[in-house]
Each structure stands twice: as C-alpha cells, then as structure tokens.
C-alpha cells in the first residue's frame, strides 16, 4: 500500500525542496497545456480554442486553470505579459 518513487523523480523532488530547480514556469506545462497557453496569449477565446483543438470548452477551461496554477498566475493578462516578456509570442 505504499507509493514507489523512481530514482529520477526522487532526485527531482529532493532538488526542488532544496531550491535547485531552475525551470521557467512555462517549462512546467505539458505539450497540450503549452498549446492552450499559446492560444490564450494570442487572445483566443475558450470557444475559439475549443473549436481549433476539437476539445470541449470545459476541457479548455480545465487546461487554463492548470496553466494558471502551474505558472502561479491569476489571469490571461498575466499570462500574456509573461509570454511577451519571455519572447514566446509569434
């Protein structure tokens, strides 16, 4: 009934506790989250993103929530500012 953590994941966890993880917030996103992030910062609405990616609006909203949590931000405006600052906008 215990959880097993592999060596690589354990090392990442310990380094994170020590403050040795230096990844940028957008690097924490999965490829799908990054895809949604890119469309959000381009000003696309949930409806437009949903249509473009052939996913339910609720799924896009869930991705948006996860993106905001992972990047420790509160709004699309913050995401857009971050993207512009880090030269992530096409």
PyMOL Python script that loads the backbone (N, CA, C, O; Angstrom):
from pymol import cmd

cmd.read_pdbstr("""\
ATOM      1  N   UNK A   1       0.782  -1.183   0.000  1.00  0.00           N
ATOM      2  CA  UNK A   1       0.000   0.000   0.000  1.00  0.00           C
ATOM      3  C   UNK A   1       0.840   1.272   0.000  1.00  0.00           C
ATOM      4  O   UNK A   1       0.316   2.347   0.291  1.00  0.00           O
ATOM      5  N   UNK A   2       2.116   1.178  -0.315  1.00  0.00           N
ATOM      6  CA  UNK A   2       2.965   2.365  -0.339  1.00  0.00           C
ATOM      7  C   UNK A   2       3.177   2.832  -1.773  1.00  0.00           C
ATOM      8  O   UNK A   2       2.967   2.075  -2.721  1.00  0.00           O
ATOM      9  N   UNK A   3       3.591   4.073  -1.919  1.00  0.00           N
ATOM     10  CA  UNK A   3       3.850   4.641  -3.232  1.00  0.00           C
ATOM     11  C   UNK A   3       5.332   4.546  -3.542  1.00  0.00           C
ATOM     12  O   UNK A   3       6.175   4.880  -2.709  1.00  0.00           O
ATOM     13  N   UNK A   4       5.645   4.088  -4.751  1.00  0.00           N
ATOM     14  CA  UNK A   4       7.035   3.983  -5.182  1.00  0.00           C
ATOM     15  C   UNK A   4       7.398   5.208  -6.015  1.00  0.00           C
ATOM     16  O   UNK A   4       6.654   5.597  -6.915  1.00  0.00           O
ATOM     17  N   UNK A   5       8.521   5.798  -5.718  1.00  0.00           N
ATOM     18  CA  UNK A   5       9.030   6.919  -6.500  1.00  0.00           C
ATOM     19  C   UNK A   5      10.381   6.498  -7.052  1.00  0.00           C
ATOM     20  O   UNK A   5      11.293   6.152  -6.301  1.00  0.00           O
ATOM     21  N   UNK A   6      10.501   6.533  -8.377  1.00  0.00           N
ATOM     22  CA  UNK A   6      11.748   6.152  -9.028  1.00  0.00           C
ATOM     23  C   UNK A   6      12.887   7.095  -8.669  1.00  0.00           C
ATOM     24  O   UNK A   6      12.669   8.179  -8.128  1.00  0.00           O
ATOM     25  N   UNK A   7      14.093   6.667  -8.978  1.00  0.00           N
ATOM     26  CA  UNK A   7      15.282   7.444  -8.616  1.00  0.00           C
ATOM     27  C   UNK A   7      15.281   8.833  -9.252  1.00  0.00           C
ATOM     28  O   UNK A   7      15.571   9.823  -8.580  1.00  0.00           O
ATOM     29  N   UNK A   8      14.957   8.910 -10.540  1.00  0.00           N
ATOM     30  CA  UNK A   8      14.982  10.201 -11.240  1.00  0.00           C
ATOM     31  C   UNK A   8      13.953  11.162 -10.650  1.00  0.00           C
ATOM     32  O   UNK A   8      14.257  12.329 -10.404  1.00  0.00           O
ATOM     33  N   UNK A   9      12.740  10.671 -10.425  1.00  0.00           N
ATOM     34  CA  UNK A   9      11.694  11.515  -9.857  1.00  0.00           C
ATOM     35  C   UNK A   9      12.048  11.917  -8.427  1.00  0.00           C
ATOM     36  O   UNK A   9      11.821  13.058  -8.025  1.00  0.00           O
ATOM     37  N   UNK A  10      12.601  10.980  -7.666  1.00  0.00           N
ATOM     38  CA  UNK A  10      13.023  11.287  -6.297  1.00  0.00           C
ATOM     39  C   UNK A  10      14.082  12.380  -6.264  1.00  0.00           C
ATOM     40  O   UNK A  10      14.056  13.256  -5.400  1.00  0.00           O
ATOM     41  N   UNK A  11      15.013  12.325  -7.210  1.00  0.00           N
ATOM     42  CA  UNK A  11      16.069  13.338  -7.274  1.00  0.00           C
ATOM     43  C   UNK A  11      15.490  14.709  -7.617  1.00  0.00           C
ATOM     44  O   UNK A  11      15.886  15.719  -7.034  1.00  0.00           O
ATOM     45  N   UNK A  12      14.551  14.741  -8.565  1.00  0.00           N
ATOM     46  CA  UNK A  12      13.888  15.999  -8.904  1.00  0.00           C
ATOM     47  C   UNK A  12      13.162  16.581  -7.694  1.00  0.00           C
ATOM     48  O   UNK A  12      13.223  17.784  -7.438  1.00  0.00           O
ATOM     49  N   UNK A  13      12.482  15.718  -6.961  1.00  0.00           N
ATOM     50  CA  UNK A  13      11.742  16.143  -5.782  1.00  0.00           C
ATOM     51  C   UNK A  13      12.677  16.730  -4.733  1.00  0.00           C
ATOM     52  O   UNK A  13      12.414  17.808  -4.201  1.00  0.00           O
ATOM     53  N   UNK A  14      13.749  16.040  -4.439  1.00  0.00           N
ATOM     54  CA  UNK A  14      14.702  16.500  -3.434  1.00  0.00           C
ATOM     55  C   UNK A  14      15.353  17.812  -3.879  1.00  0.00           C
ATOM     56  O   UNK A  14      15.504  18.735  -3.079  1.00  0.00           O
ATOM     57  N   UNK A  15      15.738  17.892  -5.152  1.00  0.00           N
ATOM     58  CA  UNK A  15      16.339  19.132  -5.665  1.00  0.00           C
ATOM     59  C   UNK A  15      15.345  20.287  -5.587  1.00  0.00           C
ATOM     60  O   UNK A  15      15.724  21.421  -5.295  1.00  0.00           O
ATOM     61  N   UNK A  16      14.085  19.997  -5.845  1.00  0.00           N
ATOM     62  CA  UNK A  16      13.049  21.019  -5.734  1.00  0.00           C
ATOM     63  C   UNK A  16      12.932  21.529  -4.310  1.00  0.00           C
ATOM     64  O   UNK A  16      12.774  22.730  -4.087  1.00  0.00           O
ATOM     65  N   UNK A  17      13.008  20.624  -3.347  1.00  0.00           N
ATOM     66  CA  UNK A  17      12.953  21.020  -1.941  1.00  0.00           C
ATOM     67  C   UNK A  17      14.160  21.878  -1.564  1.00  0.00           C
ATOM     68  O   UNK A  17      14.063  22.764  -0.715  1.00  0.00           O
ATOM     69  N   UNK A  18      15.265  21.613  -2.189  1.00  0.00           N
ATOM     70  CA  UNK A  18      16.479  22.376  -1.913  1.00  0.00           C
ATOM     71  C   UNK A  18      16.531  23.680  -2.703  1.00  0.00           C
ATOM     72  O   UNK A  18      17.455  24.476  -2.536  1.00  0.00           O
ATOM     73  N   UNK A  19      15.541  23.896  -3.557  1.00  0.00           N
ATOM     74  CA  UNK A  19      15.516  25.114  -4.358  1.00  0.00           C
ATOM     75  C   UNK A  19      16.457  25.063  -5.540  1.00  0.00           C
ATOM     76  O   UNK A  19      16.867  26.106  -6.048  1.00  0.00           O
ATOM     77  N   UNK A  20      16.812  23.855  -5.995  1.00  0.00           N
ATOM     78  CA  UNK A  20      17.775  23.728  -7.078  1.00  0.00           C
ATOM     79  C   UNK A  20      17.111  23.561  -8.446  1.00  0.00           C
ATOM     80  O   UNK A  20      17.806  23.357  -9.441  1.00  0.00           O
ATOM     81  N   UNK A  21      15.821  23.641  -8.511  1.00  0.00           N
ATOM     82  CA  UNK A  21      15.138  23.524  -9.789  1.00  0.00           C
ATOM     83  C   UNK A  21      15.017  24.927 -10.373  1.00  0.00           C
ATOM     84  O   UNK A  21      14.446  25.821  -9.749  1.00  0.00           O
ATOM     85  N   UNK A  22      15.555  25.108 -11.564  1.00  0.00           N
ATOM     86  CA  UNK A  22      15.598  26.435 -12.159  1.00  0.00           C
ATOM     87  C   UNK A  22      14.786  26.523 -13.442  1.00  0.00           C
ATOM     88  O   UNK A  22      15.067  27.362 -14.297  1.00  0.00           O
ATOM     89  N   UNK A  23      13.786  25.671 -13.582  1.00  0.00           N
ATOM     90  CA  UNK A  23      12.999  25.736 -14.806  1.00  0.00           C
ATOM     91  C   UNK A  23      12.069  26.940 -14.775  1.00  0.00           C
ATOM     92  O   UNK A  23      11.628  27.377 -13.713  1.00  0.00           O
ATOM     93  N   UNK A  24      11.784  27.460 -15.946  1.00  0.00           N
ATOM     94  CA  UNK A  24      10.878  28.594 -16.073  1.00  0.00           C
ATOM     95  C   UNK A  24       9.448  28.086 -15.951  1.00  0.00           C
ATOM     96  O   UNK A  24       9.177  26.927 -16.265  1.00  0.00           O
ATOM     97  N   UNK A  25       8.535  28.932 -15.502  1.00  0.00           N
ATOM     98  CA  UNK A  25       7.152  28.488 -15.306  1.00  0.00           C
ATOM     99  C   UNK A  25       6.526  27.811 -16.521  1.00  0.00           C
ATOM    100  O   UNK A  25       5.819  26.816 -16.361  1.00  0.00           O
ATOM    101  N   UNK A  26       6.763  28.316 -17.725  1.00  0.00           N
ATOM    102  CA  UNK A  26       6.153  27.700 -18.902  1.00  0.00           C
ATOM    103  C   UNK A  26       6.749  26.328 -19.217  1.00  0.00           C
ATOM    104  O   UNK A  26       6.139  25.541 -19.941  1.00  0.00           O
ATOM    105  N   UNK A  27       7.925  26.038 -18.685  1.00  0.00           N
ATOM    106  CA  UNK A  27       8.547  24.730 -18.896  1.00  0.00           C
ATOM    107  C   UNK A  27       7.899  23.639 -18.055  1.00  0.00           C
ATOM    108  O   UNK A  27       8.171  22.456 -18.260  1.00  0.00           O
ATOM    109  N   UNK A  28       7.051  24.020 -17.117  1.00  0.00           N
ATOM    110  CA  UNK A  28       6.323  23.051 -16.290  1.00  0.00           C
ATOM    111  C   UNK A  28       5.087  22.506 -17.005  1.00  0.00           C
ATOM    112  O   UNK A  28       4.489  21.526 -16.561  1.00  0.00           O
ATOM    113  N   UNK A  29       4.710  23.140 -18.106  1.00  0.00           N
ATOM    114  CA  UNK A  29       3.482  22.772 -18.804  1.00  0.00           C
ATOM    115  C   UNK A  29       3.679  21.546 -19.691  1.00  0.00           C
ATOM    116  O   UNK A  29       4.746  21.342 -20.269  1.00  0.00           O
ATOM    117  N   UNK A  30       2.626  20.735 -19.785  1.00  0.00           N
ATOM    118  CA  UNK A  30       2.640  19.620 -20.729  1.00  0.00           C
ATOM    119  C   UNK A  30       2.535  20.204 -22.132  1.00  0.00           C
ATOM    120  O   UNK A  30       2.272  21.397 -22.285  1.00  0.00           O
ATOM    121  N   UNK A  31       2.732  19.395 -23.138  1.00  0.00           N
ATOM    122  CA  UNK A  31       2.655  19.912 -24.512  1.00  0.00           C
ATOM    123  C   UNK A  31       1.262  20.443 -24.831  1.00  0.00           C
ATOM    124  O   UNK A  31       1.142  21.466 -25.505  1.00  0.00           O
ATOM    125  N   UNK A  32       0.218  19.781 -24.371  1.00  0.00           N
ATOM    126  CA  UNK A  32      -1.151  20.247 -24.633  1.00  0.00           C
ATOM    127  C   UNK A  32      -1.420  21.545 -23.864  1.00  0.00           C
ATOM    128  O   UNK A  32      -2.031  22.469 -24.402  1.00  0.00           O
ATOM    129  N   UNK A  33      -0.968  21.617 -22.614  1.00  0.00           N
ATOM    130  CA  UNK A  33      -1.131  22.845 -21.834  1.00  0.00           C
ATOM    131  C   UNK A  33      -0.399  23.999 -22.519  1.00  0.00           C
ATOM    132  O   UNK A  33      -0.915  25.116 -22.574  1.00  0.00           O
ATOM    133  N   UNK A  34       0.791  23.736 -23.034  1.00  0.00           N
ATOM    134  CA  UNK A  34       1.550  24.784 -23.717  1.00  0.00           C
ATOM    135  C   UNK A  34       0.828  25.228 -24.985  1.00  0.00           C
ATOM    136  O   UNK A  34       0.831  26.410 -25.329  1.00  0.00           O
ATOM    137  N   UNK A  35       0.216  24.284 -25.670  1.00  0.00           N
ATOM    138  CA  UNK A  35      -0.544  24.616 -26.870  1.00  0.00           C
ATOM    139  C   UNK A  35      -1.714  25.544 -26.519  1.00  0.00           C
ATOM    140  O   UNK A  35      -1.955  26.536 -27.207  1.00  0.00           O
ATOM    141  N   UNK A  36      -2.432  25.214 -25.447  1.00  0.00           N
ATOM    142  CA  UNK A  36      -3.546  26.054 -24.995  1.00  0.00           C
ATOM    143  C   UNK A  36      -3.011  27.401 -24.516  1.00  0.00           C
ATOM    144  O   UNK A  36      -3.583  28.442 -24.840  1.00  0.00           O
ATOM    145  N   UNK A  37      -1.932  27.394 -23.758  1.00  0.00           N
ATOM    146  CA  UNK A  37      -1.282  28.630 -23.291  1.00  0.00           C
ATOM    147  C   UNK A  37      -0.974  29.542 -24.480  1.00  0.00           C
ATOM    148  O   UNK A  37      -1.270  30.736 -24.438  1.00  0.00           O
ATOM    149  N   UNK A  38      -0.386  28.990 -25.531  1.00  0.00           N
ATOM    150  CA  UNK A  38      -0.020  29.774 -26.710  1.00  0.00           C
ATOM    151  C   UNK A  38      -1.235  30.435 -27.342  1.00  0.00           C
ATOM    152  O   UNK A  38      -1.162  31.583 -27.782  1.00  0.00           O
ATOM    153  N   UNK A  39      -2.337  29.725 -27.389  1.00  0.00           N
ATOM    154  CA  UNK A  39      -3.553  30.280 -27.985  1.00  0.00           C
ATOM    155  C   UNK A  39      -4.181  31.337 -27.070  1.00  0.00           C
ATOM    156  O   UNK A  39      -4.712  32.340 -27.547  1.00  0.00           O
ATOM    157  N   UNK A  40      -4.119  31.110 -25.772  1.00  0.00           N
ATOM    158  CA  UNK A  40      -4.648  32.103 -24.820  1.00  0.00           C
ATOM    159  C   UNK A  40      -3.903  33.418 -24.968  1.00  0.00           C
ATOM    160  O   UNK A  40      -4.517  34.482 -25.047  1.00  0.00           O
ATOM    161  N   UNK A  41      -2.567  33.343 -25.007  1.00  0.00           N
ATOM    162  CA  UNK A  41      -1.780  34.576 -25.059  1.00  0.00           C
ATOM    163  C   UNK A  41      -1.895  35.282 -26.410  1.00  0.00           C
ATOM    164  O   UNK A  41      -1.517  36.446 -26.539  1.00  0.00           O
ATOM    165  N   UNK A  42      -2.411  34.586 -27.400  1.00  0.00           N
ATOM    166  CA  UNK A  42      -2.683  35.214 -28.697  1.00  0.00           C
ATOM    167  C   UNK A  42      -4.062  35.860 -28.711  1.00  0.00           C
ATOM    168  O   UNK A  42      -4.483  36.430 -29.717  1.00  0.00           O
ATOM    169  N   UNK A  43      -4.764  35.763 -27.573  1.00  0.00           N
ATOM    170  CA  UNK A  43      -6.064  36.419 -27.450  1.00  0.00           C
ATOM    171  C   UNK A  43      -7.255  35.584 -27.881  1.00  0.00           C
ATOM    172  O   UNK A  43      -8.360  36.109 -28.014  1.00  0.00           O
ATOM    173  N   UNK A  44      -7.049  34.294 -28.100  1.00  0.00           N
ATOM    174  CA  UNK A  44      -8.153  33.415 -28.497  1.00  0.00           C
ATOM    175  C   UNK A  44      -9.073  33.159 -27.306  1.00  0.00           C
ATOM    176  O   UNK A  44      -8.616  33.058 -26.167  1.00  0.00           O
ATOM    177  N   UNK A  45     -10.361  33.056 -27.578  1.00  0.00           N
ATOM    178  CA  UNK A  45     -11.331  32.755 -26.522  1.00  0.00           C
ATOM    179  C   UNK A  45     -11.376  31.250 -26.283  1.00  0.00           C
ATOM    180  O   UNK A  45     -10.871  30.468 -27.089  1.00  0.00           O
ATOM    181  N   UNK A  46     -11.982  30.857 -25.173  1.00  0.00           N
ATOM    182  CA  UNK A  46     -12.144  29.435 -24.858  1.00  0.00           C
ATOM    183  C   UNK A  46     -12.899  28.750 -25.997  1.00  0.00           C
ATOM    184  O   UNK A  46     -12.554  27.639 -26.402  1.00  0.00           O
ATOM    185  N   UNK A  47     -13.917  29.414 -26.503  1.00  0.00           N
ATOM    186  CA  UNK A  47     -14.725  28.857 -27.599  1.00  0.00           C
ATOM    187  C   UNK A  47     -13.863  28.639 -28.845  1.00  0.00           C
ATOM    188  O   UNK A  47     -13.950  27.590 -29.483  1.00  0.00           O
ATOM    189  N   UNK A  48     -13.033  29.624 -29.190  1.00  0.00           N
ATOM    190  CA  UNK A  48     -12.171  29.510 -30.369  1.00  0.00           C
ATOM    191  C   UNK A  48     -11.127  28.402 -30.193  1.00  0.00           C
ATOM    192  O   UNK A  48     -10.872  27.628 -31.116  1.00  0.00           O
ATOM    193  N   UNK A  49     -10.538  28.336 -29.015  1.00  0.00           N
ATOM    194  CA  UNK A  49      -9.529  27.306 -28.735  1.00  0.00           C
ATOM    195  C   UNK A  49     -10.182  25.932 -28.794  1.00  0.00           C
ATOM    196  O   UNK A  49      -9.627  24.988 -29.357  1.00  0.00           O
ATOM    197  N   UNK A  50     -11.370  25.835 -28.205  1.00  0.00           N
ATOM    198  CA  UNK A  50     -12.118  24.585 -28.207  1.00  0.00           C
ATOM    199  C   UNK A  50     -12.354  24.091 -29.631  1.00  0.00           C
ATOM    200  O   UNK A  50     -12.148  22.918 -29.941  1.00  0.00           O
ATOM    201  N   UNK A  51     -12.785  24.997 -30.475  1.00  0.00           N
ATOM    202  CA  UNK A  51     -13.059  24.656 -31.870  1.00  0.00           C
ATOM    203  C   UNK A  51     -11.768  24.269 -32.597  1.00  0.00           C
ATOM    204  O   UNK A  51     -11.736  23.275 -33.323  1.00  0.00           O
ATOM    205  N   UNK A  52     -10.714  25.050 -32.401  1.00  0.00           N
ATOM    206  CA  UNK A  52      -9.449  24.814 -33.095  1.00  0.00           C
ATOM    207  C   UNK A  52      -8.818  23.476 -32.710  1.00  0.00           C
ATOM    208  O   UNK A  52      -8.265  22.779 -33.561  1.00  0.00           O
ATOM    209  N   UNK A  53      -8.902  23.116 -31.416  1.00  0.00           N
ATOM    210  CA  UNK A  53      -8.263  21.881 -30.944  1.00  0.00           C
ATOM    211  C   UNK A  53      -9.218  20.692 -30.891  1.00  0.00           C
ATOM    212  O   UNK A  53      -8.826  19.588 -30.511  1.00  0.00           O
ATOM    213  N   UNK A  54     -10.476  20.926 -31.276  1.00  0.00           N
ATOM    214  CA  UNK A  54     -11.508  19.876 -31.244  1.00  0.00           C
ATOM    215  C   UNK A  54     -11.645  19.258 -29.851  1.00  0.00           C
ATOM    216  O   UNK A  54     -11.693  18.038 -29.691  1.00  0.00           O
ATOM    217  N   UNK A  55     -11.706  20.136 -28.856  1.00  0.00           N
ATOM    218  CA  UNK A  55     -11.879  19.715 -27.471  1.00  0.00           C
ATOM    219  C   UNK A  55     -13.067  20.471 -26.884  1.00  0.00           C
ATOM    220  O   UNK A  55     -13.411  21.557 -27.352  1.00  0.00           O
ATOM    221  N   UNK A  56     -13.686  19.898 -25.865  1.00  0.00           N
ATOM    222  CA  UNK A  56     -14.822  20.543 -25.204  1.00  0.00           C
ATOM    223  C   UNK A  56     -14.357  21.829 -24.521  1.00  0.00           C
ATOM    224  O   UNK A  56     -13.210  21.940 -24.089  1.00  0.00           O
ATOM    225  N   UNK A  57     -15.265  22.791 -24.434  1.00  0.00           N
ATOM    226  CA  UNK A  57     -14.943  24.050 -23.750  1.00  0.00           C
ATOM    227  C   UNK A  57     -14.527  23.798 -22.307  1.00  0.00           C
ATOM    228  O   UNK A  57     -13.620  24.447 -21.785  1.00  0.00           O
ATOM    229  N   UNK A  58     -15.201  22.845 -21.671  1.00  0.00           N
ATOM    230  CA  UNK A  58     -14.862  22.542 -20.276  1.00  0.00           C
ATOM    231  C   UNK A  58     -13.433  22.014 -20.165  1.00  0.00           C
ATOM    232  O   UNK A  58     -12.749  22.276 -19.176  1.00  0.00           O
ATOM    233  N   UNK A  59     -12.982  21.276 -21.169  1.00  0.00           N
ATOM    234  CA  UNK A  59     -11.608  20.763 -21.175  1.00  0.00           C
ATOM    235  C   UNK A  59     -10.620  21.919 -21.302  1.00  0.00           C
ATOM    236  O   UNK A  59      -9.598  21.941 -20.616  1.00  0.00           O
ATOM    237  N   UNK A  60     -10.918  22.870 -22.170  1.00  0.00           N
ATOM    238  CA  UNK A  60     -10.048  24.035 -22.341  1.00  0.00           C
ATOM    239  C   UNK A  60     -10.008  24.840 -21.047  1.00  0.00           C
ATOM    240  O   UNK A  60      -8.947  25.314 -20.640  1.00  0.00           O
ATOM    241  N   UNK A  61     -11.159  24.995 -20.403  1.00  0.00           N
ATOM    242  CA  UNK A  61     -11.202  25.718 -19.126  1.00  0.00           C
ATOM    243  C   UNK A  61     -10.368  25.006 -18.068  1.00  0.00           C
ATOM    244  O   UNK A  61      -9.703  25.654 -17.260  1.00  0.00           O
ATOM    245  N   UNK A  62     -10.401  23.684 -18.071  1.00  0.00           N
ATOM    246  CA  UNK A  62      -9.591  22.908 -17.129  1.00  0.00           C
ATOM    247  C   UNK A  62      -8.107  23.122 -17.413  1.00  0.00           C
ATOM    248  O   UNK A  62      -7.317  23.321 -16.490  1.00  0.00           O
ATOM    249  N   UNK A  63      -7.730  23.080 -18.686  1.00  0.00           N
ATOM    250  CA  UNK A  63      -6.335  23.343 -19.054  1.00  0.00           C
ATOM    251  C   UNK A  63      -5.917  24.738 -18.597  1.00  0.00           C
ATOM    252  O   UNK A  63      -4.828  24.914 -18.051  1.00  0.00           O
ATOM    253  N   UNK A  64      -6.775  25.726 -18.817  1.00  0.00           N
ATOM    254  CA  UNK A  64      -6.470  27.101 -18.417  1.00  0.00           C
ATOM    255  C   UNK A  64      -6.226  27.180 -16.913  1.00  0.00           C
ATOM    256  O   UNK A  64      -5.278  27.824 -16.462  1.00  0.00           O
ATOM    257  N   UNK A  65      -7.084  26.525 -16.146  1.00  0.00           N
ATOM    258  CA  UNK A  65      -6.936  26.514 -14.686  1.00  0.00           C
ATOM    259  C   UNK A  65      -5.602  25.897 -14.287  1.00  0.00           C
ATOM    260  O   UNK A  65      -4.899  26.432 -13.430  1.00  0.00           O
ATOM    261  N   UNK A  66      -5.251  24.771 -14.909  1.00  0.00           N
ATOM    262  CA  UNK A  66      -3.972  24.116 -14.606  1.00  0.00           C
ATOM    263  C   UNK A  66      -2.787  24.998 -14.981  1.00  0.00           C
ATOM    264  O   UNK A  66      -1.802  25.079 -14.247  1.00  0.00           O
ATOM    265  N   UNK A  67      -2.893  25.662 -16.139  1.00  0.00           N
ATOM    266  CA  UNK A  67      -1.819  26.547 -16.590  1.00  0.00           C
ATOM    267  C   UNK A  67      -1.604  27.668 -15.579  1.00  0.00           C
ATOM    268  O   UNK A  67      -0.472  27.952 -15.187  1.00  0.00           O
ATOM    269  N   UNK A  68      -2.692  28.301 -15.162  1.00  0.00           N
ATOM    270  CA  UNK A  68      -2.592  29.386 -14.186  1.00  0.00           C
ATOM    271  C   UNK A  68      -1.982  28.890 -12.879  1.00  0.00           C
ATOM    272  O   UNK A  68      -1.150  29.574 -12.284  1.00  0.00           O
ATOM    273  N   UNK A  69      -2.391  27.706 -12.431  1.00  0.00           N
ATOM    274  CA  UNK A  69      -1.849  27.149 -11.185  1.00  0.00           C
ATOM    275  C   UNK A  69      -0.364  26.849 -11.325  1.00  0.00           C
ATOM    276  O   UNK A  69       0.433  27.252 -10.478  1.00  0.00           O
ATOM    277  N   UNK A  70       0.013  26.149 -12.384  1.00  0.00           N
ATOM    278  CA  UNK A  70       1.414  25.765 -12.571  1.00  0.00           C
ATOM    279  C   UNK A  70       2.327  26.979 -12.723  1.00  0.00           C
ATOM    280  O   UNK A  70       3.475  26.971 -12.279  1.00  0.00           O
ATOM    281  N   UNK A  71       1.796  28.018 -13.355  1.00  0.00           N
ATOM    282  CA  UNK A  71       2.617  29.200 -13.588  1.00  0.00           C
ATOM    283  C   UNK A  71       2.455  30.242 -12.488  1.00  0.00           C
ATOM    284  O   UNK A  71       3.079  31.304 -12.514  1.00  0.00           O
ATOM    285  N   UNK A  72       1.595  29.910 -11.513  1.00  0.00           N
ATOM    286  CA  UNK A  72       1.354  30.791 -10.358  1.00  0.00           C
ATOM    287  C   UNK A  72       0.911  32.186 -10.804  1.00  0.00           C
ATOM    288  O   UNK A  72       1.451  33.204 -10.370  1.00  0.00           O
ATOM    289  N   UNK A  73      -0.083  32.192 -11.678  1.00  0.00           N
ATOM    290  CA  UNK A  73      -0.642  33.442 -12.185  1.00  0.00           C
ATOM    291  C   UNK A  73      -2.152  33.425 -11.996  1.00  0.00           C
ATOM    292  O   UNK A  73      -2.748  32.382 -11.727  1.00  0.00           O
ATOM    293  N   UNK A  74      -2.768  34.610 -12.144  1.00  0.00           N
ATOM    294  CA  UNK A  74      -4.184  34.730 -11.847  1.00  0.00           C
ATOM    295  C   UNK A  74      -5.061  35.097 -13.033  1.00  0.00           C
ATOM    296  O   UNK A  74      -6.284  34.999 -12.940  1.00  0.00           O
ATOM    297  N   UNK A  75      -4.468  35.518 -14.146  1.00  0.00           N
ATOM    298  CA  UNK A  75      -5.295  35.976 -15.260  1.00  0.00           C
ATOM    299  C   UNK A  75      -4.612  35.753 -16.602  1.00  0.00           C
ATOM    300  O   UNK A  75      -3.407  35.516 -16.686  1.00  0.00           O
ATOM    301  N   UNK A  76      -5.436  35.839 -17.655  1.00  0.00           N
ATOM    302  CA  UNK A  76      -4.900  35.743 -19.012  1.00  0.00           C
ATOM    303  C   UNK A  76      -3.941  36.898 -19.291  1.00  0.00           C
ATOM    304  O   UNK A  76      -2.964  36.735 -20.022  1.00  0.00           O
ATOM    305  N   UNK A  77      -4.219  38.058 -18.711  1.00  0.00           N
ATOM    306  CA  UNK A  77      -3.344  39.216 -18.901  1.00  0.00           C
ATOM    307  C   UNK A  77      -1.947  38.929 -18.353  1.00  0.00           C
ATOM    308  O   UNK A  77      -0.949  39.288 -18.979  1.00  0.00           O
ATOM    309  N   UNK A  78      -1.873  38.292 -17.202  1.00  0.00           N
ATOM    310  CA  UNK A  78      -0.567  37.931 -16.636  1.00  0.00           C
ATOM    311  C   UNK A  78       0.148  36.940 -17.544  1.00  0.00           C
ATOM    312  O   UNK A  78       1.356  37.041 -17.755  1.00  0.00           O
ATOM    313  N   UNK A  79      -0.602  35.982 -18.081  1.00  0.00           N
ATOM    314  CA  UNK A  79      -0.019  35.004 -18.997  1.00  0.00           C
ATOM    315  C   UNK A  79       0.535  35.708 -20.235  1.00  0.00           C
ATOM    316  O   UNK A  79       1.641  35.410 -20.687  1.00  0.00           O
ATOM    317  N   UNK A  80      -0.244  36.644 -20.778  1.00  0.00           N
ATOM    318  CA  UNK A  80       0.179  37.367 -21.976  1.00  0.00           C
ATOM    319  C   UNK A  80       1.427  38.208 -21.695  1.00  0.00           C
ATOM    320  O   UNK A  80       2.343  38.255 -22.515  1.00  0.00           O
ATOM    321  N   UNK A  81       1.459  38.863 -20.551  1.00  0.00           N
ATOM    322  CA  UNK A  81       2.625  39.665 -20.170  1.00  0.00           C
ATOM    323  C   UNK A  81       3.860  38.778 -20.047  1.00  0.00           C
ATOM    324  O   UNK A  81       4.942  39.131 -20.516  1.00  0.00           O
ATOM    325  N   UNK A  82       3.680  37.620 -19.410  1.00  0.00           N
ATOM    326  CA  UNK A  82       4.781  36.663 -19.255  1.00  0.00           C
ATOM    327  C   UNK A  82       5.281  36.212 -20.624  1.00  0.00           C
ATOM    328  O   UNK A  82       6.484  36.191 -20.880  1.00  0.00           O
ATOM    329  N   UNK A  83       4.340  35.852 -21.502  1.00  0.00           N
ATOM    330  CA  UNK A  83       4.715  35.373 -22.840  1.00  0.00           C
ATOM    331  C   UNK A  83       5.484  36.433 -23.616  1.00  0.00           C
ATOM    332  O   UNK A  83       6.469  36.125 -24.288  1.00  0.00           O
ATOM    333  N   UNK A  84       5.036  37.674 -23.524  1.00  0.00           N
ATOM    334  CA  UNK A  84       5.709  38.771 -24.221  1.00  0.00           C
ATOM    335  C   UNK A  84       7.110  38.994 -23.644  1.00  0.00           C
ATOM    336  O   UNK A  84       8.071  39.178 -24.391  1.00  0.00           O
ATOM    337  N   UNK A  85       7.217  38.978 -22.329  1.00  0.00           N
ATOM    338  CA  UNK A  85       8.497  39.194 -21.651  1.00  0.00           C
ATOM    339  C   UNK A  85       9.514  38.110 -22.004  1.00  0.00           C
ATOM    340  O   UNK A  85      10.709  38.382 -22.118  1.00  0.00           O
ATOM    341  N   UNK A  86       9.025  36.874 -22.176  1.00  0.00           N
ATOM    342  CA  UNK A  86       9.905  35.746 -22.449  1.00  0.00           C
ATOM    343  C   UNK A  86       9.959  35.404 -23.950  1.00  0.00           C
ATOM    344  O   UNK A  86      10.448  34.344 -24.340  1.00  0.00           O
ATOM    345  N   UNK A  87       9.454  36.311 -24.763  1.00  0.00           N
ATOM    346  CA  UNK A  87       9.506  36.158 -26.218  1.00  0.00           C
ATOM    347  C   UNK A  87       8.893  34.843 -26.698  1.00  0.00           C
ATOM    348  O   UNK A  87       9.470  34.138 -27.527  1.00  0.00           O
ATOM    349  N   UNK A  88       7.708  34.526 -26.158  1.00  0.00           N
ATOM    350  CA  UNK A  88       7.018  33.281 -26.511  1.00  0.00           C
ATOM    351  C   UNK A  88       5.860  33.510 -27.472  1.00  0.00           C
ATOM    352  O   UNK A  88       5.162  32.565 -27.841  1.00  0.00           O
ATOM    353  N   UNK A  89       5.654  34.753 -27.877  1.00  0.00           N
ATOM    354  CA  UNK A  89       4.535  35.082 -28.758  1.00  0.00           C
ATOM    355  C   UNK A  89       5.042  35.198 -30.174  1.00  0.00           C
ATOM    356  O   UNK A  89       6.043  35.866 -30.436  1.00  0.00           O
ATOM    357  N   UNK A  90       4.338  34.535 -31.099  1.00  0.00           N
ATOM    358  CA  UNK A  90       4.718  34.613 -32.524  1.00  0.00           C
ATOM    359  C   UNK A  90       4.293  35.933 -33.126  1.00  0.00           C
ATOM    360  O   UNK A  90       4.528  36.175 -34.310  1.00  0.00           O
TER     361      UNK A  90
END
""", "prot")
cmd.dss("prot")
cmd.show_as("cartoon", "prot")
cmd.util.cbc("prot")
cmd.orient("prot")
